[in-house]
């Protein structure tokens, strides 16, 4: 049971194989210098196969909506990718829609549901990404609906189920909620939220922003039957330029932009981009490869689920190491001059994100200090539209966001802890 809380490392041999599958884990691709990239919440390491296959397929001039052999090949790529998107979501029904970005997807879907579903209020949380929060606020204002915002919990770094539920009633037309925070890493209890919210209003429409959580844990729409969910391949070891959404059958049939000749649940407009679908298949192939190291199952969804579970355990073990240190290295929790914010003790309720501050050191200056030491991380500050509301809900002015990935090693975590102590000691002298 303890391992489930603190995690479980990949073997050295497996970690070596994992790292070999990614580009630029140890080197800045532009500066050609050694570095540690700990800003994966802003855009993750790229799988070599994903970027290579994208370039290969995107160079093909053929239109997939034709009948010659190369066109059919491209259509097969798209169909396989669509099936793999369903594997990620565990979506047996509903529709899949692609956009340029996941933010564009959630804005569009929020509007369609809000405009077509009766109700006097829309509910969301203070923890949402601006694309979800601002979309909910925009349509609440446009449609003259009450805008209700659930407060965050400064202990867990998330939002309590009860806090969300108290804002929902029979007149709620839409609930929009994030799966996991991109500041604290807190994972919301989506399964319970969905179950309990629909006890209040059985036909409640629910949208979930899974962009942050998708690369770190299992998603299962059979357990959390929501009406819309999105993820972004570029934060999931893939490439930029695509946001991918699931819509339930009833959401997919709502009035939306489409060609008249298409079915009522069709959401795609224009020619498909097979290269983006191929990237998704490479992501799923990779996660299934990990799963295959731990199970003999040949079922693709079971392999994917096992792989994501193992990724979560690896990251939890690294998170525990960064917080608590090792025999020879002091963890962040015990470095004098470092404050770990939103430090919920149950690591099984957190994705691999840590928010810290360093005594006497401005956040942006701290980022520069880390960069000088070959570490890339990010300053979340209250002056940013992407951070202000969430930080203020926690009573914080800012934080240094550290977001490694499962392909990082204990040695890199230890090196980061050493660098942190050096920066802290330097700031205290100055």
Secondary structure, DSSP 4 states (H G I P E B T S, - for coil): -HHHHH--PPPHHHHHHHHHTBSSSSB-TTT--B-EE-BTTTSPPPBHHHHHHHHHHHT----SSS-SHHHHHHHHHHHHHHHHHHHHHT-SSSEEEEES-HHHHHHHHHHHHHHHS--SEEEEETTS-HHHHHHHHHHHHHTT-EEEEEPP-TTTSS--HHHHHTT--TTEEEEEEESB-TTT-BBP-HHHHHHHHHHHSTT--EEEE-TTTTTTS---TTTS--SEEEEEGGGTTS-SS-EEEEE-HHHHTSS-S--TTS-TT----S---HHHHHHHHHHHHHHHHHHHTT-----HHHHHHHHHHHHHHHHHHHHHHHHHEETTEE-GGGSTTEEEET--S-GGGB-S-EEEEETT--HHHHHHHHHHTTEE-EEEETTSTTTHHHHHHTT-SEEEEEB--TT--HHHHHHHHHHHHHHHHHHHH-
